Amino acid sequence: MLRNPITEQQEWMLHNVGRSASVDTSRAREGLGVSFRDPRYSVVDTVSYLRSANAIKPVASPTSCTLL
């Protein structure tokens, strides 16, 4: 019996899950003068926006994680 070929999503998961993200922003900061916000605040702002747009709904008692 032949196996189905691996999908792009499965291949991405196999190669990327468990890896640490590494981003170098030095060129943007030094060359362009760009400054970056703390990612925690960006997440909070995004969730607040999605809630206000009724794109997501809060759960009655969150059990899996707490922001900030």
N, C-alpha and C positions, 0 to 999 in steps of 0.2 A: 504494500500500500504506500502510495506517495504522500509525503507531507506537503501541506500548503506552504507556499513561499512566505517568508517572514514579511510582515507589513512594515511600512516606514515607521509607524508608531512603535511597534514592538522592537525594531532595531534601535530606535532612539532610546527607548527605555533601557535596553540591554547595555547601551554604551554610556548613558548619562545618570541613571539612578544611583545614588550613593556617592557621586562625585561632588567635591566642593566647588562652588562657583568662584571664579577668579576674574575680577574686572580691574583693568588699569585705567584710571581716569586722569592720570597726570597730564597728558597732552591737552585735554579739555580744560583742566584747571589752570595750567601754566600758560598754554598758548592762547586760549580763548577767554580766560578769566571766568569760566563757568564755575559756579558753586553748587553743591549738591546738598539736598535735605537729608536728614536722618530717615532711613527707610521706614522706621516704625511709624513716623508721622504720616508718611505717604500712604501706608496701609490704612491707618485710621481714617484719613481723609477720603480714601477711595470707598471704604465701607460706608462711611457717612453719606457720601454722594449716592451710592447704590441704594441705600435704604430710603433716602429722600425721593429717589426716582421710582420707588416701588419695584426695583429690579430684584431685590432680595428682601426677605422678611426675617426679623429677629426670632430666635427660638425662645420658648418660655423659660427654660433653665439650661443654659449652655453647660456642657459637660466636657467637651473635648479640648477647648483652649480658651485663653483669656488674652485680649489685646492689652498691651502695656499694663 
